[in-house]
């Protein structure tokens, strides 16, 4: 592979405009095709087979209003009932509104208007805009206290663009400028990553022809894509500058950089893609779509790194160094650190492991769910509406349960009614339910709909227990011996079901990712213990990230520092995505470090010396890469969406720990203690594995005489 990459790098550096032109044409084609033929991204969080999904199917079959999505408008006044009529009339007149229903709180000060829309696939963001405009007009005309929220906001509200993402990018630029001392060297990774980002994001509307892509996937893919794009470019630019410092011509230097660091980039990116595509085994469609979107973004970044970046490096020439002309030397500081860790390997291994296990321990208290509007900042109208509803009607009014009853097998209307009435009474008698609305029966479709209000809030564990009790105790008690079946739906039940599905599928997903990653690293490093160690170390990083999320979001430790105003459960699908993304990203540093260690080991056969040299040659780059990743991911912590905050904090924490405690402490300590056994491979397995020309000095084409750099300066 290194010979192929060498020729590719030299060709791109020698004829840069051909490669750049090809990427520009590709970008124009993707953008034009997306505009002309792209499909809208998917808004659904449904998962086939869940009880809430069966409820949604029944409601859709009956074309029941409750099968669509809702919004609500809340008004507060001394006599709310007297102010209700014009508000409800204005909302009924909005496009695509099916019906409105209203209630007034027992004390008469709060009125709630529920606005029923059809299913989400029949709506778009303009419907939310119409609702907002109507509420704003009513507020201006009457000076009423009016707030709004509901499913319509969840489906179409775009999170406000904050300065967090921009701040993260600025920090990344500063880190690159400090690391390279050159504006050109800083600008190339940033420019390449942003260019790849445009293509990756734009292409998602075309990928929907293969698999439905969730509407939130572009933001998550941008978070990951920006980080890996800058990191991969950093690895290549660093190796290119080393080669230039050794006296190589520009084209030769680019070719050799691609033959060495480029191979590490391909395997690191491949590991990321494989880990994320492991989400397919979860069996949850929107999770699969999100995984495909992120994988496509990473793939674009890898391709840009090995084709577009070499062309940019060739075009930049020696300007990549700015005013620095000093020969490359491995850092004496990192050399001393590597020697220190290897001399005290046992102490560092025990201390680092204890720290990571302590951080991971809170994962035992992990509670999966979904934050409701009550977790949003008080500056948001959804939060103010949530509080008004809870004060006026009780916390459960913010998350009603929609119960669909299949009565299509009943003999007649009297049989149907004899099932529905006792079921409604039994539901109302449940200790977790405060009220049940009048049944709506579609006799033609054979579906009855009941709307029940829980006593507790949507994210309360007691609400999940109420849903389970209805399914396991109340429904069987009433419906056993009849042909009718009942299913609990609505957003609250859907998110509870998703949490259960994630917990059920998580073990097989984890096993699949671990196995695939182990096999990839075994092929790359031709070793058993190195991949096994990498898998175990990465599990520690992911576990520590989960633990930090529990401490911050569930326990509230330092939550106010990142704008979280109340404790919230961990979003049900976050652990899946975090595991896949973090496992893949942590492999970036593992591949980059161990590739350099193995290169040194194959050169002279001294394991300890190879470990020290690997740290000395990559410590600065890994630290800079980690700082960039942490900066990019931390920028998303400043957003308002709790799910994005969780992802940003989890990724930033894990990358920080992985690049410091794991990669620069645990890995060298472990490799020192294992000695030459690091590179042991059974003969029978050696014969089975495909041969890859690894990134070593011996495997590269030789056009200039270049010796290995010294270990100290």
C-alpha positions as CSV (number, residue, x, y, z in Angstrom):
1,X,0.0,0.0,0.0
2,X,2.8,2.4,0.8
3,X,4.2,2.2,-2.7
4,X,0.8,3.1,-4.2
5,X,0.3,6.0,-1.7
6,X,3.9,7.2,-2.5
7,X,3.1,7.4,-6.2
8,X,-0.3,9.0,-5.5
9,X,1.3,11.7,-3.3
10,X,4.1,12.5,-5.8
11,X,1.6,12.7,-8.7
12,X,-0.7,15.0,-6.8
13,X,2.2,17.2,-5.6
14,X,3.7,17.4,-9.1
15,X,0.4,18.2,-10.8
16,X,-1.5,19.9,-8.1
17,X,-4.0,21.8,-10.2
18,X,-5.3,18.5,-11.7
19,X,-6.2,17.1,-8.3
20,X,-7.6,20.5,-7.0
21,X,-9.7,20.8,-10.2
22,X,-11.1,17.3,-9.8
23,X,-12.2,18.1,-6.2
24,X,-13.8,21.4,-7.3
25,X,-15.7,19.6,-10.1
26,X,-16.8,17.0,-7.6
27,X,-18.0,19.6,-5.2
28,X,-20.0,21.4,-7.9
29,X,-21.6,18.2,-9.0
30,X,-22.5,17.1,-5.5
31,X,-23.9,20.6,-4.6
32,X,-25.9,20.8,-7.9
33,X,-27.2,17.3,-7.6
34,X,-28.2,17.8,-4.0
35,X,-30.1,21.0,-4.9
36,X,-31.8,19.4,-7.9
37,X,-32.5,15.9,-6.6
38,X,-31.8,15.7,-2.9
39,X,-34.4,14.4,-0.5
40,X,-35.4,15.9,2.8
41,X,-33.8,14.4,5.8
42,X,-35.9,12.1,8.1
43,X,-37.5,13.5,11.3
44,X,-38.8,10.3,12.8
45,X,-37.4,8.6,15.9
46,X,-39.5,5.4,15.4
47,X,-38.1,1.9,15.6
48,X,-40.1,-1.0,14.1
49,X,-41.1,-3.6,16.6
50,X,-41.5,-1.3,19.6
51,X,-44.9,-1.1,21.3
52,X,-45.0,2.6,20.7
53,X,-44.3,2.0,17.0
54,X,-47.3,-0.5,16.8
55,X,-49.4,2.3,18.4
56,X,-48.3,4.8,15.8
57,X,-49.1,2.3,13.0
58,X,-52.6,1.7,14.3
59,X,-53.3,5.5,14.6
60,X,-52.0,6.0,11.1
61,X,-54.2,3.2,9.8
62,X,-57.2,4.8,11.4
63,X,-56.0,8.3,10.2
64,X,-56.6,9.4,13.8
65,X,-55.6,12.9,14.6
66,X,-53.5,11.7,17.5
67,X,-51.3,9.8,15.0
68,X,-49.9,13.1,13.9
69,X,-47.8,15.6,15.9
70,X,-49.0,18.4,18.1
71,X,-48.0,21.9,19.3
72,X,-49.4,23.7,22.2
73,X,-49.9,27.3,23.1
74,X,-50.3,28.4,26.7
75,X,-51.7,31.7,27.9
76,X,-51.7,33.0,31.4
77,X,-54.2,35.6,32.6
78,X,-56.3,36.4,35.6
79,X,-59.4,35.1,33.7
80,X,-57.8,32.8,31.0
81,X,-61.1,31.4,29.8
82,X,-62.3,34.9,28.7
83,X,-59.1,35.3,26.6
84,X,-59.2,31.9,25.0
85,X,-61.6,32.2,22.0
86,X,-59.5,34.6,19.8
87,X,-56.4,32.6,20.5
88,X,-58.0,29.3,19.5
89,X,-59.6,30.8,16.4
90,X,-56.2,32.2,15.2
91,X,-54.6,28.8,15.6
92,X,-57.4,26.9,13.9
93,X,-56.8,29.2,10.8
94,X,-53.2,28.1,10.4
95,X,-52.3,26.0,7.3
96,X,-52.4,22.2,7.8
97,X,-53.9,22.4,11.3
98,X,-56.4,19.6,11.7
99,X,-58.1,20.5,15.0
100,X,-57.6,22.4,18.2
101,X,-58.7,21.5,21.8
102,X,-58.5,23.7,24.8
103,X,-58.5,23.3,28.6
104,X,-58.5,25.8,31.5
105,X,-56.6,25.1,34.7
106,X,-58.7,24.6,37.9
107,X,-57.8,28.0,39.2
108,X,-58.7,29.6,35.9
109,X,-55.4,31.4,35.4
110,X,-53.8,29.1,32.7
111,X,-55.4,28.0,29.4
112,X,-53.8,25.4,27.2
113,X,-54.6,25.1,23.5
114,X,-53.4,21.8,21.8
115,X,-52.9,22.2,18.1
116,X,-53.1,18.9,16.1
117,X,-51.2,18.5,12.9
118,X,-50.9,15.5,10.5
119,X,-47.9,13.2,10.5
120,X,-44.5,14.8,10.4
121,X,-43.8,13.7,6.8
122,X,-46.7,16.0,5.6
123,X,-45.2,19.1,7.3
124,X,-42.1,21.2,7.0
125,X,-40.3,24.1,8.9
126,X,-42.8,26.6,7.5
127,X,-45.5,25.2,9.7
128,X,-43.5,26.1,12.7
129,X,-42.8,29.5,11.4
130,X,-46.6,30.1,10.9
131,X,-47.3,29.1,14.5
132,X,-44.6,31.4,15.8
133,X,-45.8,34.3,13.7
134,X,-49.4,33.7,14.9
135,X,-48.4,33.6,18.6
136,X,-46.3,36.8,18.1
137,X,-49.2,38.6,16.5
138,X,-51.6,37.5,19.3
139,X,-49.1,38.7,21.9
140,X,-48.7,42.1,20.2
141,X,-52.4,42.6,19.8
142,X,-53.5,41.6,23.3
143,X,-50.4,41.9,25.6
144,X,-51.2,38.4,26.8
145,X,-48.6,36.1,28.3
146,X,-48.3,33.5,25.5
147,X,-45.8,30.7,25.2
148,X,-45.6,27.8,22.9
149,X,-44.0,24.4,22.5
150,X,-44.7,20.7,21.7
151,X,-43.7,18.1,19.1
152,X,-43.7,20.6,16.2
153,X,-40.8,22.5,17.9
154,X,-39.0,19.2,18.4
155,X,-39.3,18.3,14.8
156,X,-38.4,21.6,13.1
157,X,-36.8,24.0,15.5
158,X,-33.3,24.6,14.4
159,X,-30.9,25.1,17.4
160,X,-29.6,28.6,17.5
161,X,-26.2,29.0,15.9
162,X,-23.9,30.1,18.7
163,X,-20.3,31.1,18.9
164,X,-19.3,27.7,20.3
165,X,-18.5,26.1,17.0
166,X,-16.7,29.2,15.7
167,X,-14.7,29.4,19.0
168,X,-13.7,25.8,18.6
169,X,-12.5,26.4,15.1
170,X,-10.5,29.5,16.2
171,X,-8.8,27.5,19.0
172,X,-7.9,24.9,16.5
173,X,-6.3,27.5,14.3
174,X,-4.3,28.9,17.2
175,X,-3.1,25.4,18.1
176,X,-2.0,24.7,14.6
177,X,-0.3,28.1,14.3
178,X,1.7,27.4,17.5
179,X,2.5,23.9,16.5
180,X,3.7,24.8,13.0
181,X,4.7,28.5,13.3
182,X,3.4,29.1,9.8
183,X,0.1,30.5,8.5
184,X,0.3,28.3,5.4
185,X,0.8,25.2,7.5
186,X,-2.1,26.2,9.7
187,X,-4.4,27.2,6.8
188,X,-4.0,24.0,4.8
189,X,-5.6,21.6,7.4
190,X,-8.4,24.1,8.2
191,X,-9.1,24.7,4.5
192,X,-9.1,21.1,3.6
193,X,-11.4,20.2,6.5
194,X,-13.9,22.9,5.7
195,X,-13.9,22.0,2.0
196,X,-14.5,18.3,2.9
197,X,-17.2,19.5,5.3
198,X,-19.1,21.2,2.5
199,X,-19.1,18.1,0.3
200,X,-20.0,15.8,3.2
201,X,-22.9,17.8,4.5
202,X,-24.3,18.5,1.0
203,X,-24.1,14.9,0.0
204,X,-26.4,13.7,2.8
205,X,-29.5,14.7,0.8
206,X,-28.3,12.3,-1.9
207,X,-27.4,9.5,0.6
208,X,-31.1,9.4,1.5
209,X,-31.7,7.5,-1.7
210,X,-29.9,4.6,0.0
211,X,-30.9,5.0,3.7
212,X,-33.1,7.6,5.6
213,X,-30.8,10.1,7.2
214,X,-32.1,11.8,10.4
215,X,-32.4,15.6,10.4
216,X,-29.9,15.9,13.3
217,X,-27.2,13.8,11.6
218,X,-25.5,16.7,9.7
219,X,-24.6,18.5,13.0
220,X,-23.2,15.4,14.5
221,X,-21.4,14.5,11.3
222,X,-19.9,18.0,11.1
223,X,-18.7,17.7,14.7
224,X,-16.8,14.5,13.9
225,X,-15.8,15.4,10.4
226,X,-14.2,18.7,11.3
227,X,-12.2,17.0,14.1
228,X,-10.9,14.1,12.0
229,X,-10.3,16.2,8.9
230,X,-8.0,18.6,10.8
231,X,-6.3,15.8,12.7
232,X,-5.6,13.7,9.5
233,X,-4.2,16.8,7.8
234,X,-2.1,17.5,10.9
235,X,-0.5,14.1,10.8
236,X,0.4,14.4,7.1
237,X,1.7,18.0,7.3
238,X,3.8,17.1,10.3
239,X,5.5,14.2,8.4
240,X,5.9,16.3,5.3
241,X,7.7,19.0,7.3
242,X,10.0,16.4,8.8
243,X,10.9,15.2,5.4
244,X,11.6,18.7,4.1
245,X,13.8,19.3,7.1
246,X,15.8,16.2,6.1
247,X,16.5,17.8,2.7
248,X,14.0,16.0,0.5
249,X,12.5,17.8,-2.6
250,X,8.9,18.8,-2.2
251,X,7.3,16.1,-4.4
252,X,9.5,13.4,-2.8
253,X,8.6,14.7,0.7
254,X,4.9,14.6,-0.1
255,X,5.1,11.1,-1.5
256,X,7.0,9.8,1.5
257,X,4.6,11.6,3.9
258,X,1.7,9.9,2.2
259,X,3.5,6.5,2.1
260,X,4.0,6.7,5.9
261,X,1.5,8.9,7.8
262,X,-0.9,8.6,4.9
263,X,-1.2,4.8,5.5
264,X,-1.8,5.5,9.2
265,X,-4.6,8.0,8.2
266,X,-6.3,5.4,6.0
267,X,-6.3,2.7,8.6
268,X,-7.3,5.2,11.3
269,X,-10.1,6.5,9.2
270,X,-11.1,2.9,8.2
271,X,-11.3,2.0,11.9
272,X,-13.5,5.0,12.5
273,X,-15.8,4.0,9.6
274,X,-16.0,0.4,10.7
275,X,-16.7,1.3,14.3
276,X,-19.5,3.7,13.3
277,X,-21.0,1.3,10.8
278,X,-21.2,-1.1,13.7
279,X,-24.3,0.9,14.6
280,X,-26.1,-1.2,11.9
281,X,-26.3,-4.1,14.3
282,X,-28.4,-2.0,16.7
283,X,-31.4,-2.5,14.5
284,X,-32.7,1.0,15.0
285,X,-33.3,2.7,11.6
286,X,-32.6,6.3,12.7
287,X,-29.4,5.2,14.5
288,X,-28.3,3.3,11.3
289,X,-29.0,6.4,9.2
290,X,-27.0,8.6,11.6
291,X,-24.1,6.1,11.5
292,X,-24.1,6.1,7.7
293,X,-24.1,9.9,7.6
294,X,-21.1,10.2,10.0
295,X,-19.2,7.4,8.2
296,X,-19.7,9.1,4.8
297,X,-18.3,12.3,6.3
298,X,-15.2,10.5,7.7
299,X,-14.7,8.8,4.3
300,X,-14.8,12.2,2.5
301,X,-12.2,13.5,4.9
302,X,-9.9,10.5,4.4
303,X,-10.1,10.8,0.6
304,X,-9.4,14.5,0.8
305,X,-6.4,13.9,3.1
306,X,-4.8,11.5,0.6
307,X,-5.6,13.3,-2.6
308,X,-6.5,17.0,-2.1
309,X,-4.0,17.7,0.7
310,X,-1.0,16.4,-1.2
311,X,-1.9,18.7,-4.1
312,X,-2.1,21.6,-1.7
313,X,1.2,20.7,-0.2
314,X,2.8,20.5,-3.6
315,X,1.4,23.9,-4.4
316,X,2.6,25.5,-1.1
317,X,6.2,24.2,-1.6
318,X,8.6,25.4,1.0
319,X,6.2,28.1,2.2
320,X,4.7,25.4,4.4
321,X,7.6,26.0,6.8
322,X,7.2,29.8,7.0
323,X,10.4,31.2,8.4
324,X,11.4,28.1,10.3
325,X,14.4,26.4,8.6
326,X,15.7,24.3,11.5
327,X,16.2,20.6,10.9
328,X,13.6,18.3,12.5
329,X,14.5,16.8,15.8
330,X,12.3,14.6,18.0
331,X,11.4,16.6,21.1
332,X,13.8,16.2,24.0
333,X,11.0,16.8,26.4
334,X,8.9,13.9,25.0
335,X,12.0,11.8,24.9
336,X,12.6,12.3,28.6
337,X,8.9,11.6,29.3
338,X,9.0,8.4,27.4
339,X,12.1,7.3,29.2
340,X,10.6,8.3,32.5
341,X,7.4,6.3,31.9
342,X,9.2,3.2,30.7
343,X,11.5,3.3,33.8
344,X,8.4,3.4,36.1
345,X,6.1,1.4,34.0
346,X,4.4,-0.6,36.7
347,X,3.5,2.5,38.9
348,X,2.2,4.4,35.9
349,X,0.1,1.5,34.7
350,X,-1.5,1.0,38.1
351,X,-2.1,4.7,38.7
352,X,-3.5,5.4,35.2
353,X,-5.8,2.3,35.4
354,X,-7.1,3.3,38.8
355,X,-7.9,6.9,37.6
356,X,-9.7,5.7,34.5
357,X,-11.7,3.0,36.4
358,X,-12.7,5.6,39.0
359,X,-14.0,8.0,36.3
360,X,-15.9,5.1,34.6
361,X,-17.5,3.8,37.8
362,X,-20.6,6.2,37.7
363,X,-21.6,4.4,34.4
364,X,-23.3,1.8,36.7
365,X,-25.9,4.5,37.5
366,X,-26.5,5.3,33.8
367,X,-30.2,6.2,33.2
368,X,-31.3,6.4,29.6
369,X,-34.2,8.6,28.6
370,X,-34.8,11.8,26.7
371,X,-34.7,15.4,28.0
372,X,-38.0,17.2,27.8
373,X,-38.7,20.9,27.4
374,X,-38.3,21.3,31.1
375,X,-34.5,20.9,30.6
376,X,-34.2,23.8,28.2
377,X,-33.0,27.3,29.3
378,X,-35.7,29.6,30.7
379,X,-34.9,31.9,27.8
380,X,-36.7,29.5,25.4
381,X,-40.5,29.7,24.9
382,X,-40.7,25.9,25.1
383,X,-39.4,25.9,28.6
384,X,-41.7,28.7,29.8
385,X,-44.7,26.9,28.2
386,X,-43.6,23.7,29.9
387,X,-43.5,25.4,33.3
388,X,-46.9,27.0,32.8
389,X,-48.5,23.7,31.8
390,X,-46.9,21.9,34.8
391,X,-48.1,24.7,37.2
392,X,-51.7,24.7,35.8
393,X,-52.4,21.1,34.9
394,X,-49.7,19.0,36.5
395,X,-46.3,17.7,35.3
396,X,-47.8,14.8,33.3
397,X,-49.7,17.2,31.1
398,X,-46.4,17.8,29.2
399,X,-46.2,14.2,28.1
400,X,-49.6,12.6,27.6
401,X,-49.8,8.9,26.7
402,X,-51.6,8.0,23.5
403,X,-53.1,4.5,23.7
404,X,-54.2,2.8,20.5
405,X,-56.6,-0.1,20.9
406,X,-57.1,-2.6,18.0
407,X,-60.7,-3.6,18.2
408,X,-61.0,-4.7,14.5
409,X,-61.7,-8.3,15.5
410,X,-64.8,-7.4,17.5
411,X,-68.2,-8.7,16.3
412,X,-70.0,-5.5,16.4
413,X,-70.2,-2.0,17.8
414,X,-71.5,-3.1,21.2
415,X,-68.6,-5.6,21.5
416,X,-66.1,-2.8,20.6
417,X,-67.6,-0.5,23.2
418,X,-67.6,-3.2,25.9
419,X,-63.9,-3.5,25.5
420,X,-63.0,0.2,25.3
421,X,-65.0,1.5,28.3
422,X,-63.6,-1.0,30.9
423,X,-60.1,-0.4,29.5
424,X,-60.5,3.4,29.9
425,X,-61.7,2.9,33.5
426,X,-58.8,0.6,34.3
427,X,-56.3,3.0,32.9
428,X,-57.8,5.9,34.9
429,X,-57.6,3.8,38.0
430,X,-53.9,3.2,37.7
431,X,-52.0,5.1,40.4
432,X,-49.7,6.7,37.8
433,X,-52.5,8.2,35.8
434,X,-54.4,11.4,36.7
435,X,-57.0,11.4,34.0
436,X,-58.2,9.8,30.7
437,X,-60.0,11.6,27.9
438,X,-63.1,10.3,26.2
439,X,-62.4,7.5,23.8
440,X,-62.4,8.2,20.1
441,X,-63.5,5.2,18.1
442,X,-63.0,4.7,14.4
443,X,-65.4,1.8,13.7
444,X,-64.4,1.5,10.1
445,X,-60.7,1.0,10.9
446,X,-61.4,-0.8,14.1
447,X,-59.2,1.4,16.2
448,X,-60.0,3.2,19.5
449,X,-57.8,6.0,20.8
450,X,-57.4,7.0,24.5
451,X,-55.3,9.9,25.7
452,X,-54.1,9.4,29.3
453,X,-52.3,12.0,31.4
454,X,-49.6,10.6,33.8
455,X,-49.1,12.2,37.2
456,X,-45.4,12.6,36.7
457,X,-43.3,14.4,34.1
458,X,-42.2,12.8,30.8
459,X,-38.6,12.2,31.9
460,X,-39.5,11.0,35.4
461,X,-38.6,7.3,36.0
462,X,-42.0,6.9,37.5
463,X,-43.6,7.7,34.1
464,X,-41.6,4.9,32.5
465,X,-42.8,2.6,35.3
466,X,-46.4,3.7,34.6
467,X,-46.0,2.8,30.9
468,X,-44.6,-0.6,31.7
469,X,-47.4,-1.3,34.3
470,X,-50.1,-0.4,31.7
471,X,-48.6,-2.8,29.2
472,X,-47.8,-5.7,31.6
473,X,-50.7,-5.5,34.1
474,X,-53.6,-3.2,33.2
475,X,-54.0,-4.2,29.5
476,X,-53.8,-8.0,30.1
477,X,-56.3,-7.8,33.0
478,X,-59.0,-6.1,30.8
479,X,-58.2,-7.6,27.4
480,X,-57.4,-11.2,28.2
481,X,-60.0,-13.4,26.6
482,X,-60.8,-10.8,23.9
483,X,-59.5,-10.3,20.4
484,X,-58.5,-6.7,21.2
485,X,-54.9,-5.5,21.8
486,X,-53.7,-2.2,23.2
487,X,-50.4,-0.3,22.7
488,X,-49.0,2.8,24.4
489,X,-47.7,5.5,22.0
490,X,-46.8,9.1,22.1
491,X,-43.5,10.8,22.4
492,X,-43.0,9.9,26.1
493,X,-43.5,6.2,25.5
494,X,-41.5,6.3,22.2
495,X,-38.4,7.6,24.0
496,X,-38.8,5.2,26.9
497,X,-39.0,2.3,24.4
498,X,-35.9,3.6,22.5
499,X,-33.9,3.5,25.8
500,X,-35.0,-0.1,26.3
501,X,-34.0,-1.0,22.8
502,X,-30.6,0.6,23.2
503,X,-29.9,-1.3,26.4
504,X,-31.1,-4.6,24.7
505,X,-28.9,-4.1,21.6
506,X,-25.9,-2.5,23.2
507,X,-24.0,-5.7,24.1
508,X,-24.0,-7.2,20.6
509,X,-23.1,-3.8,19.1
510,X,-20.1,-3.5,21.4
511,X,-19.0,-7.0,20.6
512,X,-19.2,-6.3,16.9
513,X,-17.2,-3.1,17.1
514,X,-14.6,-4.7,19.3
515,X,-14.2,-7.7,17.1
516,X,-13.9,-5.7,13.8
517,X,-11.5,-3.2,15.3
518,X,-9.3,-6.0,16.7
519,X,-9.2,-7.7,13.3
520,X,-8.2,-4.5,11.5
521,X,-5.4,-3.7,14.0
522,X,-4.2,-7.3,13.8
523,X,-3.9,-7.0,10.1
524,X,-2.1,-3.6,10.4
525,X,0.3,-4.4,13.1
526,X,0.6,-8.2,12.7
527,X,0.4,-8.7,16.4
528,X,-2.1,-10.2,18.9
529,X,-1.3,-8.3,22.1
530,X,-1.0,-4.8,20.5
531,X,-4.6,-4.9,19.1
532,X,-5.9,-6.5,22.4
533,X,-4.3,-3.8,24.4
534,X,-5.7,-1.1,22.1
535,X,-9.2,-2.5,22.5
536,X,-9.0,-2.6,26.3
537,X,-7.5,0.9,26.5
538,X,-10.2,2.3,24.3
539,X,-12.9,0.7,26.5
540,X,-11.4,2.6,29.4
541,X,-11.6,5.9,27.5
542,X,-15.2,5.3,26.5
543,X,-16.2,4.2,30.0
544,X,-14.6,7.3,31.5
545,X,-16.6,9.5,29.1
546,X,-19.8,7.8,30.1
547,X,-19.0,8.3,33.7
548,X,-18.4,12.0,33.3
549,X,-21.8,12.3,31.5
550,X,-23.5,10.7,34.4
551,X,-21.7,12.9,36.9
552,X,-22.6,16.1,35.0
553,X,-26.1,15.5,33.6
554,X,-27.6,13.0,36.0
555,X,-26.0,14.1,39.2
556,X,-25.6,17.8,38.3
557,X,-22.0,18.1,39.2
558,X,-20.8,21.4,37.6
559,X,-23.8,21.3,35.3
560,X,-24.4,25.0,35.6
561,X,-21.0,25.7,34.1
562,X,-22.2,24.4,30.8
563,X,-25.7,25.8,30.9
564,X,-27.6,22.8,32.2
565,X,-30.2,24.1,34.6
566,X,-31.6,20.7,35.8
567,X,-30.5,17.1,36.0
568,X,-31.5,15.1,32.9
569,X,-31.3,11.4,31.8
570,X,-28.7,10.5,29.2
571,X,-30.4,10.7,25.7
572,X,-31.1,7.1,24.8
573,X,-29.1,6.9,21.6
574,X,-26.1,8.9,22.8
575,X,-24.2,5.9,24.3
576,X,-24.4,4.1,21.0
577,X,-23.1,7.0,19.0
578,X,-20.5,7.9,21.6
579,X,-19.1,4.4,21.7
580,X,-18.8,4.1,17.9
581,X,-17.3,7.5,17.4
582,X,-15.0,7.4,20.4
583,X,-13.8,3.9,19.7
584,X,-12.9,5.0,16.2
585,X,-11.4,8.3,17.0
586,X,-9.2,6.9,19.8
587,X,-7.8,4.4,17.3
588,X,-6.5,7.5,15.3
589,X,-4.0,8.2,18.0
590,X,-3.3,4.5,18.6
591,X,-2.5,3.9,14.9
592,X,-0.4,7.0,14.7
593,X,1.7,6.3,17.8
594,X,2.1,2.5,17.2
595,X,2.9,2.9,13.6
596,X,5.8,5.0,14.6
597,X,6.8,2.6,17.4
598,X,6.7,-0.4,15.0
599,X,8.7,1.5,12.4
600,X,11.4,2.1,14.9
601,X,11.2,-1.5,16.3
602,X,11.6,-3.0,12.8
603,X,14.6,-0.7,12.2
604,X,16.6,-1.8,15.3
605,X,14.7,-4.5,17.2
606,X,14.9,-2.7,20.6
607,X,11.3,-2.6,22.1
608,X,12.1,0.0,24.9
609,X,14.0,2.3,22.5
610,X,11.2,2.0,20.0
611,X,8.6,3.0,22.5
612,X,10.6,6.0,23.6
613,X,11.2,7.0,20.0
614,X,7.6,6.6,19.2
615,X,6.6,9.0,22.0
616,X,9.4,11.4,21.1
617,X,8.3,11.6,17.4
618,X,4.5,11.7,17.9
619,X,3.9,13.2,21.4
620,X,3.8,16.8,20.2
621,X,1.6,15.9,17.2
622,X,-0.8,13.8,19.3
623,X,-1.1,16.5,21.9
624,X,-1.8,19.1,19.2
625,X,-4.3,16.8,17.5
626,X,-6.1,16.2,20.8
627,X,-6.2,19.9,21.6
628,X,-7.8,20.5,18.2
629,X,-10.4,17.7,18.8
630,X,-11.2,18.9,22.3
631,X,-11.6,22.5,21.1
632,X,-13.9,21.5,18.2
633,X,-16.0,19.2,20.4
634,X,-16.1,21.7,23.3
635,X,-17.6,24.3,21.0
636,X,-20.7,22.2,20.8
637,X,-21.1,22.2,24.6
638,X,-22.0,25.8,24.4
639,X,-25.1,25.0,22.3
640,X,-28.6,24.9,23.8
641,X,-29.6,21.3,22.8
642,X,-28.9,18.9,25.7
643,X,-28.2,16.0,23.3
644,X,-25.6,18.0,21.5
645,X,-24.1,19.2,24.8
646,X,-23.9,15.6,25.9
647,X,-22.1,14.5,22.7
648,X,-19.7,17.5,22.8
649,X,-18.8,16.9,26.5
650,X,-18.5,13.2,26.1
651,X,-16.3,13.4,23.0
652,X,-14.1,16.2,24.4
653,X,-13.6,14.3,27.7
654,X,-12.8,11.0,26.1
655,X,-10.3,12.5,23.6
656,X,-8.5,14.4,26.3
657,X,-8.2,11.3,28.5
658,X,-7.3,9.1,25.5
659,X,-4.5,11.4,24.3
660,X,-3.0,12.0,27.8
661,X,-3.7,9.3,30.3
662,X,-4.1,6.4,27.8
663,X,-1.8,7.2,24.9
664,X,1.0,8.9,26.7
665,X,0.9,6.9,30.0
666,X,-0.9,3.6,29.8
667,X,0.2,2.6,26.3
668,X,4.0,3.1,26.8
669,X,3.9,1.6,30.2
670,X,2.1,-1.5,29.0
671,X,4.3,-1.9,25.9
672,X,7.4,-1.6,28.1
673,X,6.2,-4.4,30.4
674,X,5.2,-6.6,27.6
675,X,8.5,-6.2,25.8
676,X,9.1,-8.1,22.6
677,X,5.8,-10.0,23.2
678,X,4.1,-6.9,21.8
679,X,4.9,-8.1,18.3
680,X,4.1,-11.8,18.8
681,X,1.9,-13.4,16.2
682,X,1.2,-17.2,15.9
683,X,2.6,-18.7,12.7
684,X,-0.7,-20.1,11.6
685,X,-2.4,-16.7,12.0
686,X,0.6,-15.0,10.2
687,X,-0.1,-17.2,7.2
688,X,-3.8,-16.4,7.2
689,X,-3.5,-12.6,7.4
690,X,-3.0,-10.6,4.2
691,X,0.4,-9.0,3.8
692,X,0.6,-5.2,3.9
693,X,3.7,-3.1,3.3
694,X,3.7,-1.2,6.5
695,X,4.9,2.4,7.0
696,X,8.5,1.7,7.5
697,X,11.6,3.3,6.0
698,X,12.5,0.0,4.3
699,X,9.1,-0.3,2.5
700,X,9.3,3.1,0.9
701,X,10.7,3.8,-2.5
702,X,14.2,5.3,-2.2
703,X,15.2,8.2,-4.3
704,X,17.3,10.1,-1.8
705,X,19.5,8.8,0.9
706,X,17.8,9.6,4.1
707,X,18.8,8.1,7.5
708,X,16.6,7.8,10.5
709,X,16.4,10.9,12.7
710,X,18.3,10.9,16.0
711,X,16.4,10.1,19.2
712,X,17.6,13.2,21.0
713,X,18.4,16.8,20.1
